[in-house]
Amino acid sequence: MTVSLDKQPVRTGVDWCRPGESVVPKARRAEFVRKMREQVWHEPEGNHPFSPAHALMAVIEEFGIKPVTGIGYSPAWTAPDGPETATYTVLGVKTRKQHIAFVDQGWRVVPVAILDLEGEELA
């Protein structure tokens, strides 16, 4: 998987990744940030559902994310998929300074946003 993490800074403290615009349009960014903040975090090591764990481990390795302090996954994002609407898994990787959000579409993992954690702590 080769994905560019081209970022578009916005005033919300979140950097938006261009590839994520296909699943999180600008009009729904505030809603997605709420989903990011509601993410339930798990220890990186341990037993996790196969599909999200496999996708998260691939993303962590591909982007060289270190040190990972938490991972999260939730089937909570709906977005257009052609003429239909699909529900995707929101994946999260947390470091001491950032929360990086991805959407797993089943056939690809799309980087969506990077939330700077300086001065705040996510649950």
N, C-alpha and C positions, 0 to 999 in steps of 0.2 A: 504494500500500500504506500503510495507516494502522494502526499497532500501538502500543499503550500499553506503555511500559517500566516498569510498576509492579513494584517490586522488593520482595523479602522477604529481609531480612538474616538470615543464619545464621552460626553460629560457625566455619565452615570458611574464612572469608575470601572467600567467594563470595556474590554477590547473585543470587538466583534471580528470573527474570522470570515473572510469572503466566501469560502465554500459553504458556510452555514446559512447563507442567505436563502438557499433553496428550501430549507426546512424551517427557518425562523426569519420570516420577513420583518422588515423594520417596524411595521405596525404592531407586531406581537413581541417585541423585545422586552418590554416591561413585564409581560406575563412570563416570559422565559426566565428572566432574572428572579422572579418569585419562585419558580420551580427550582432554580439553582440553590436558592437560600433554604428551601425546604428539603433538600437532599438528605437522605439518611446515610450516615457514614459507617463504614465497616473497616476493620483492620485489613490491610492488604494481604496478609498471610491468613490461611484458613480455608474453610470450605465455602464455596460460593456457587451459585447456579452456573452451569458450564458456559452457556453462550455469552452472558455479560462478562464473566471472568476472563474468558478467552479473548474477547474483544478488548477489554481493558489492559490485559497483559501485552497484547500486540501494540496498542497505542502507547503504553508506557515505554516499551522497547523502541518503537519506531521514532518517537520524539525525544528519547533520552531524558525522560522526566525523572528527576531525583531531588531530594529524597521524597518518596511517596509516604504520606502520613495517613491517608485514608482513600478508600474507593467507594463509589456509590453507584447504584443502578436502580432505575424505576421505570416501569412502562407507563409513562405519563404524558407523552407529547403527541398531539394529533396534528397532522399536516397534510396538505394536498399530496396525492400520489396519482398523477394523471387525472382522470375524471373522478376518481374515488378519494376517500379520506382514509389515511392509515394512522395507526397508533404505533409509535416508535419508543424504544427504550432510551431514556436519558442516562448517559454515563457520566460519571464525574471522577476526576483524579484531584486529590488535594495534596499540596505540599505545605510547608510552613508559611509560604507567602502567597500562594495562588490556589484558586479553584478553577480547574480547566474542565469545561463542559463539552461533551460530544453527543451526537445523536446516532444511535445504531439503527440503520435502516434495514438490517438483515443482510444486505449484499455489499454494504460499505459503511464505514464509520466516518461521520462528518464532524470535523472540529467546528464548534459554534462560537464559544466565547471564553474569555479568560477574565476572571474576577480577581482583582487585587485584594488580598486579605490584610494588607497593612492597616493596623489600627482597628481591626474588627475580627471577630471569631465566628465561624459558622458552627451551627449545632452538629 
